[in-house]
Amino acid sequence: MALSNLCIFLRTKRVPRASAVRRQRWAIVTFAGAVAMLSGCAFQNHRLEMANLAAGGQYAQAAAVLDNPGTQDLYGDNSKLIWLLDRGSIAFATGDDQRAFACWEEADKIMDLWREQPPGQTVASWLFNDEVTTYIASPYEDIYVNAMKLLVNLRLGRVQGGATVEARRAASKANVLRDRYLKYDSAIAAKEGQRYQQAKASLPRDAMFADATSGGQFVESTLATYLSALTFAKVGDSSSQAVAGRRLEEIISAQGSLIGQVSASDFSAMQTITADQASVLLVAFSGRGPIKVPIRIGPIPIYTYPLYVELPRLQTFNSEVRSVRAVAEPVGGSAADGISVSMPLIEDMGRVAAVNFQRELPQIYARSIIRASIKSAASTVLTESVRRNNRRGDGDLVAIGLTLAGLAFVAATERADLRCWAFLPGQAHVQVLNLPQGEWTVRMDYLSGGGGVVYSTRPEQVTVTGDSSALPTIVGVFWR
């Protein structure tokens, strides 16, 4: 809007011929603002397209878009992490486990490399916006990439040396992320004092939970912990299994409804389950993860002060799936010999993402508002200086033009960082089956609140052998 207003002004106002140089300067400002706006709009529009494709489960189309060289140019090095997270999810949903693991492995390396902004990019973030800097993964993305790598290792049959490595990484990463949260929390508390404490106190009541188990409001992944306990059980590491199983019960109890309607009693056996009791693992993903949308204030010209701020907000989505059941039938046998069991909810990943994002909001909002204020103040100083020093009698006209130009620049460059893992699922249900040896077909039925089947996975055939270390893993994905 600010850019179009400036263009109209330049076309309709009669500016003295002697001010040709000034018109050229306005044109340069307009062009620079237009380039910045178009570049930012192109990427934001693309991310909106990806969110829409995720909402419709259009994985093949999304893969084609992301694999396009022109699309990859939009991401560049600063946003490559987001490309890898989404491309890995698409590959996983379509059964391309090797591609999924490769993408998530590279993403994990980038996360380990950049947990804070690289030196030299701080200036760019203050001059323009956070979107032009290297993307630093949100805590939920950081922990979920290991949960998904753990799961894809299980689906590939790589338990020892594959899933076990990711299980240990997930546990250590939770400690790293918790320490990072506490570091920033202490720094902001020292700087902002009472205002920061008031902001934290305004969080929803269920956003506060026991520090003893979550070390300063960091929300851990019950899915990753569950998969870790099962993995250690399959390789005979009873000590690590007991720790993970006990930790699972603790964080379910401490985090309460933050992770959804998860019942600790559904997973009480994870401390003691044996390798022989777990012949098939089932994981059912449903819904879609959260996306970031902008909250815009302005653009509003207040005399010579151009006001415009964009702040990110996390938008979550409800899944039409309320429960999931697993149906297993012996190949060549009768349906009466089959079994049907419910698959309890292990984690509402959308809620975990939202709560962890809430932890970062005071930092994000403060940085965004301060940055926008700096830009606006600089524009005002320039405008007032030119107006006061103008000797041709058209100072007010120049002030109007520079105000609109400043507003165009601020609106073009001040953008909320909307980058996030768009293809992350919203919920996860799990179940471990203890089936007799033989050939079985297994499917998962996704049920609505009324108990009707809204989606069923294609029946998959699995072979249950006498090998206690084997864990055939079936994963279902339903995007609604």
N, C-alpha and C positions, 0 to 999 in steps of 0.2 A: 504494500500500500504506500509506504513512504517513498519507494523508488518511483512509482507511477506518478505520485504527486509532484515529485521533483521534475520529471519529464514534462508534465503539463505546464508547470511553472515556466520552464525554459522555453516552451513553445509559445506561450500566450503573453508573457510579460514583455513589454517594450524596454529593452535594456539599451542604454546609450551606446552608440557606435564605438566610442572611445574605450568601452569596457570589453573589447573583444578578448583581451588576454584573460580577463576574469571569467568570461563565458567558457574559454578553453579549460580553465582550471575546474570550473563546475562540471564540465563534460568529463574530465579525467576522473573526478571523484565519483560521478555517476557510473562511469564505465567500471571502475574498480569495485564499486558496490555491487553492480550487476554481475560481474564475474564471480565474486564471492558468494552472492546469493544463488546464482544458477548452479555453481559447483555444489554448495551445501544442499540445495533443493534436490539435485539429481540423486545424491546419495540417500537423503531422507526418503525420497519417493521410492527408491529401490528397496529400502528397508521396509517400507510400508507394503510394497508388493510381496516381499518375502513373508511378512506376517500374514498376509491374506492367503498366500499359498499354504502356509502352515495350518491355517484355520480350516482349509478345505482338504487337507491331506494330499495335496497335489505334488507328490515327491518327485515324479519324473520331470515335470515341468520346472520345478524348483532346481533340480540338478542341472538341467540344461541352461537355466539362467545363470547359475553360479559358475558353471564351467566355461561360460562365454568369456573370451579374453578381455572384451570391453568392460564387462562387469568386474573382473578381477582388478582392472586398472582403477576402478572406483574405490576399491578397498585399500590398495597400496600396501605399504609395510605397516602403517599405523593401525589399520583395521584388519590385518590378516588373521588375527586371532578369531574374530567374529566369523570370518569366512570358514575357517577350519572347524569351528564348533558346529555351525549349521550344516556344512557339507558332510561332516561325520555323522550327524543325526540322520540325514537323508539316506546316506549309504546304509546305516544300521537298520532303518525302517524298511529298506528294500532288500535286505538280506546280504548286502555286500560287506561282510564283516571285516575282511582284510582292509578295504578302503576306509571303513569307519575307524578301525584301530589306528591306521597310519595317520589319519587326520587328527584324531584326538591325542595321539602320542606327540605329534608336532605342536599341537595346541598346549599340551602340558609343559613342554620345554619352554615355550614362550612365556607361559605363566610363571615358571620358575625363574626365568631371566628378568622379567619385568614385574615386580610387585610394587614398584613406585615409579613415578614418571622419570624417564631418562634425563640426565643432565642436559640443559640447553633447551628443553621443550617447555619449561615453565614460562618463559617469556612469551612464547607463541600462545600458550593457553590464556594468558592475561590479555594479550593484544586482540585475540580473535575469540576462540572458544575451546572447550575441552575436546571437541570432535576432531580438531586438527592434530591432536597429540596421540601418542601411542596408547592404545586401549589397554587399560588395566582391568583384568577380570574382576567381577564382583565376587564376594566370598562364596555365594551359592554356586556360581559357575566354576570356580576353582575346585570346590569339593566334588561337584557332580561329574566333572570330567574323569575323575578317578573312579567314581562309582560306575560310570558307563564303560570305562576301560576294563574294570574288573568283570563286569557282566559280559562284555564281548569276548574276553578271554575264556570265560566259562562256556559260552556258546561255541567257541572254537575248540573246546576240549583241552585248553591249556590251563590246568589247575595248578600243579606244582611248577613254580618258576614263572608263571604268568599271572594268574589270579592272586596268588600269595603275595607277589611283589606289589600289586596294586592295593591289596588290603593293608599292607604295612604302610604304603605311601599315604593312603587315605587317613590313617590314624595320625601319622606324623604331620600331615598337612593341616589337619584340624587344629593341632597345637600351634602351628605357625600362624594360621589365620586368626586364631584367638589372640595370640600375642600382638599381631598387627593391629587388631581392633583396639586392644587395651592401650597400645602406644598412641594411636591417634586420639582415642578417647581422653587420655590424660593430657595430651597436648592442647586439645581444644578446651577442655575443662579449665586448664590453667590460663588460657587466653581469654575465654569468654565468661568464665565464672558462672554467676547466677543465671545469666540468660541461657546458657547451654543447659544447665540443670532444669530450667523451666521448660525448655524444648523437649528434653527427654521425658519429663514428667507428663507431657501432653500425649505421649504415645498411648495406644489402646491398653486397657488393663491387662489383657492376656499377653501383651508384649513384654511383660516383666516376669522373670522367672529366676530360679535359684542360681546364684553366682557359683555355688559350690560345685555344681555339675557342668556348668556351661561357661565359666570363666569370663564373666562380664558381658552377658547378653548375646554371645555368639551361638547361633542356631546350627546344630550339627545335623548330618544326614543319617536318618535311621536306616534308609535303604543301603547305604554304604556299609554301615555297621552290621546289618543283618547278613549281607552277602559275605562280609569278612568272617563272621562267626561260622557260617556254613562252609566257607572255603577252608578254614583252619580245621574244621571237623573232618573234612574229606582227606586231608593230608596227615591226619593223626597228631596235629599240634594241639593237644588238649589244653595246655596252659594258655596259649593265645586265644583259643576258642572260648575259654571261660571268661577271660578278660573282656572280649568283644561281646559275649552274651550278657554279661553283667552290665557293661556299658550301655548296651541296647535298652535294657530295662530302666536304667537310670535316666537316660535322656528322654525316653518316652514319658516317664513320670514327671521330669523337670519341665519339659517343653510343652506338655499338655496339648491344648487345642491348636497351638502354633503349627504343628505338623499334621493337623487334620484329626479326624476321629479314629486315632490309632489306639488299640488296646494292648497294654503290656502282656495281658494274659494269653494273647494269641501267639506270643513269641517266647513264652517262659521256658520252652524246651531247648532253646538255642544254646544254652550253656552246657547241656548234657547230651544233645543228639549225637548219635554215632554215625560213622560213615555208612554202615549197613542199612541204617534207617532212612537214608536219603538217596533214592534211586533216580529221581527226576526233579529238576527245579523248573518252576514256572514263574514267569514275571509278566504281568499284564500292565502296559502303560495305556493311559487314556487321557483325553483332553489335551490342552495346549498350555505351555508355559506362559509366563507373563511377558508383556512387551512394554517398552517405555514410550510414553506420549508426552508432548510438550504442554506446559502451562504457560500461556503468553500474557504478559502485562504490557499493553501498548500495541503499536507505537503511538506515543502522544507527545507532541511538541509543547512544552511548557515555556512559552516565550522563546528564549534561546537555549533551553535545556531539553535535549531529546531523550525522552524516557522510553526504554524498551528492555524487557527482561524475559528470558525464556528459562523455565525450570523443568526438569524431567519429573515425570510421575509414572510409577509402575502400575500398569493396568493388568489385573488378573481376570481369569475367565472361569466360570463354573462348568464342570463337565456334566453331561446328561447321564453319565454312568454313575450309579450309586453302589453297585457291588459287582463282583465277578465270580463265576464258578468254573471249576475245571472238570472236564468229563474225559475219562480214560476208558477205553474199551479194548479188550484183547483181540488181536488180528485173528480172524477165523473162528472166534468164539461168539457167543451170544451177547446181546446187549445187557442181559441180566447179570453177566459176569463182570460188567464194568463198574466203575465207581464215579460218584459225583460229589465233589467237595467244594466248599466255599474258599475263596482266596481273600484273606483279610487285607485291609489297607495297611501298607507299611509307611507311606509318606504322601502328603499333599505337597508336591514340589513347588507348586505355585505359591502356597502360603509361606513356605520356607524362604522362597526368593523374596517375597514381599517384606517379610519381617527383617531379613538381613539387609534389604535395601533401606528400610526405615532407619537402621543403625547409621547409615551413611548420609542420610538426608541433611542433618545439621551442617556437615562439612560441605556438601554439594551446594546447598542453598546459600551459605555464607560466601563461598567462592564466586558463585554466579552473580549475586547481587553486588558484591564489591567490584567485580570486573566490569559490569554494566555501568556502575557509577563512575568508575575511572574513565571509561570511554565518553560518557555523557559530559563529565566535567571538562575533559580535554576539548571536546567539541564546543562547549560553551565559552571556554577561555579563548579559543581561536576566533569564534564569532564575535565576541565582545571586543577583542583586540582590533580586528579588522574594522568593525563598525566605528570605534572611537577614533581610529587613525584615518578614516576615510575623509578626504578633502573635496570630493566632487559633489557632495550633497545627496548622494544616493545611498547613504549608509544604511538606512532602514531596509531598502530593497536588497542590498547585499546581505544584511543580517538574516532576512527571510530565506534567501537562497542558501546561505551557509547553514542555517538551522535545519532546513530540509535535507541538505546534503549530509549533515551530521546524523540526522535521523535515519537516512538511507544507509549510511555506513554502519551505524549501531545495529539496525534491524537486519542488515545483510550478514554481519559477522557474529552477532550474539545469538548463538544457537545452543539449545539444550543438547547434551550428548545422549542420543537415543539408541546407541549401540547396545545390543544385548543378544543373548542366545535365543533366537526366535523359535527354533524347532525343538526346544526342550519340552518333553512331555509335562503334563500337569499333575498326574497322580500315578502311583505305582501300587499294585496289589501283588502279593506273592503267595506261593504255596510250595511245599516240598511233598512229593508223593513217594510212598514206600510200596512199590509194585513188585509182584513176583517176577521171576525171570521169564523172558519171552518177548514177543513183538506186541507193541501196543500202538494205538492211535490216540492222540491227545488233542483236544481243542479247548478253547476258552470262550465262554459265553459272557458277554458284557450285558448287564441288566440295568434297567431304569429303576427309578424310585418305586414304581408300581410292580416291579418284578418281571416285566416283559423283556425279551431279548432284543436289544437294539443292534447288536453286532456279534458275529461269531467268527473266530479265526478259522482258517483252513486247517482241517485235521492233519497233524503231522505224525509220522510214524517214527517211533523210537524203539531201540533195542535195549532191554534191561539185561545186563550180564551179571556174572558173579563177581566182577571186579569192583571192590568197594571204593576204589579211588576214582572211578568214572562217575561223571555227573552230567548226563544229557540235559541240556538246557533249552527250553522253548520260551520265546519272547513274543508277546502279542502287542500290536500297536494299533490303537483306535483313536483318531484325532479329535473326535467330537466329545 
